[in-house]
Amino acid sequence: MIAADKKVIERSSQIFFSGTILSRITGLFRDILTAYVFGSSAAIAALMVAFRFSSLFRRIFGEGALHAAFVPAYEKIRLKSDADAARFFVDLSTLLAFTLLSIILISEIALGGLLSAHLLKADNTQIIFLTMVLLPTLFFICNAAFCSSLLQCHDVFFLPAVSPAVFNLFWIIGVWYLKNRPIDQAVHYLSIWILVGVSAQLIVLLPQVYDCLKSDFTEQLSFSLTRLKKSFRSVAKPLGLGIIGVSTTQINSALDSIFARMISLEGPAYLWYAIRIQQVPLALFGVAMAGALLPPLTRAFSRSRGEYSELLNYSLARAVGLLTPCLVALMLTAAACVNLLYGRGEFNLISAHQTTYCLWAYTLGLLPQGLILILGPAFYVQNRYYRTTRASVLALFLNVFLNIFFAFIMKLPTWSVAIATTISSWFQAIYLFHYLLKGIELKRFKTFIFSSIQVVVLTVISGYFTYYLTVHLNPGIESLLYFPRGIKLQLSTFIVQTATFLIILFGLAAIFRVREILALMRYLPFVKGR
């Protein structure tokens, strides 16, 4: 049974990967075009801050707390009755829609009152106005994420992973259509394109959701307040604790934008462009693995603690094997990535340097952020939501303290915000792993520990030789901070650095038979079985 679960995780994560890579490609093209047309101007930075503010509840009612509370409860109900599980989903969908519409209405009234008071400066007024335009995206994006949770329980991974590409396409069309307008006007109209794109993302999921549920109903659906209360009670405790934990993450994200804006008007744009690159490997491997893990991990825990531990050990080892090479590769190619993706148009040399510094800082947190995505479900299936909540709250306080210390005492530039996030992520991952070991014997993780040491050593060696060959011995490049403007030179620099690293890494992995690194190759040609 455990072997079958491993195959399910492997196959599901690869399917999730293939869909995610398409959505990430369109996302990168979206950011490339946005940087080309708008650069890192104060107006586009205001839109990015507003987008983050409008998404504060996104991970609470979309990708985070509700997903973690829903999947285990849904799987347990489905073991007894598919029809009851379908009604459970419909009940929570109704409650979610009502909650989101209430939040949007209250927020719009509050922000409208703030604007009418005329107490804010012009740049802050622009942020509030854009936030009001973007607030309705909360309804569509949270419902899309909730539908994705259901589809993953039914082993449908490609469509949820690729659906953000629809949203990205609307953003791309909007930027291109508005490229010749005055920037303040263009940004306002772009916020409307974003709203339309998010609604389209939800619409493409609905036919598949209906297809998954239509055979589970044996009688006509009817509204029942009693049944609705029962459905809510089954997820109330984990959802409540999860909301606290995820809220801290969202507050962290919003505070990062605020601190960056206080350091520099262009600061949020530097962080935005950097984190879009850093999140590519995190989404392709970390999110893919975590999304595929929760349903089979829930089933394994219900069977035996031994199967649960073995599946968790396998998932952690695989996450380290996938993300550690990405971390080192991104540290080496950060400047080349930034320059290749954004180095044209209004994105000048100062923007390139500052975005690269932010990308380096964010990349150092890639591994712990991936491990947190795996460790979270490990606690969820045990109903130990309080532990992940406590870790998130402590990480929030640490992040705020570090931001205040770096920005106002040490007077560091924008990249210090990313460093604070990275340090907080390492703290949160170590905290969770420490308490996970209190419930599971350390010897059950010997495979994870041994393979992690192998992966780290080989990856660092590969990174050193890549730097030595492509930078130290290259007379045309003085350092990693190399920003040529021609597309051919930009592309060749990125390809040479990336190819050299991969050749050395996979060569050493083949020689020393490090399976966790070689597993990375399975994702590259994955086409069949989609």
Secondary structure as GFF3:
##gff-version 3
##sequence-region A 1 530
A	DSSP	alpha_helix	2	38	.	.	.	ID=ss1
A	DSSP	alpha_helix	42	54	.	.	.	ID=ss2
A	DSSP	alpha_helix	58	58	.	.	.	ID=ss3
A	DSSP	pi_helix	59	63	.	.	.	ID=ss4
A	DSSP	alpha_helix	65	80	.	.	.	ID=ss5
A	DSSP	alpha_helix	82	116	.	.	.	ID=ss6
A	DSSP	alpha_helix	122	134	.	.	.	ID=ss7
A	DSSP	alpha_helix	137	153	.	.	.	ID=ss8
A	DSSP	alpha_helix	158	162	.	.	.	ID=ss9
A	DSSP	alpha_helix	164	177	.	.	.	ID=ss10
A	DSSP	alpha_helix	183	213	.	.	.	ID=ss11
A	DSSP	three_ten_helix	214	216	.	.	.	ID=ss12
A	DSSP	alpha_helix	225	263	.	.	.	ID=ss13
A	DSSP	alpha_helix	267	281	.	.	.	ID=ss14
A	DSSP	pi_helix	282	287	.	.	.	ID=ss15
A	DSSP	alpha_helix	288	303	.	.	.	ID=ss16
A	DSSP	alpha_helix	305	342	.	.	.	ID=ss17
A	DSSP	alpha_helix	349	363	.	.	.	ID=ss18
A	DSSP	alpha_helix	366	380	.	.	.	ID=ss19
A	DSSP	alpha_helix	385	404	.	.	.	ID=ss20
A	DSSP	pi_helix	405	409	.	.	.	ID=ss21
A	DSSP	alpha_helix	415	439	.	.	.	ID=ss22
A	DSSP	three_ten_helix	442	445	.	.	.	ID=ss23
A	DSSP	alpha_helix	446	467	.	.	.	ID=ss24
A	DSSP	pi_helix	468	472	.	.	.	ID=ss25
A	DSSP	alpha_helix	487	512	.	.	.	ID=ss26
A	DSSP	alpha_helix	515	518	.	.	.	ID=ss27
A	DSSP	alpha_helix	520	523	.	.	.	ID=ss28
###
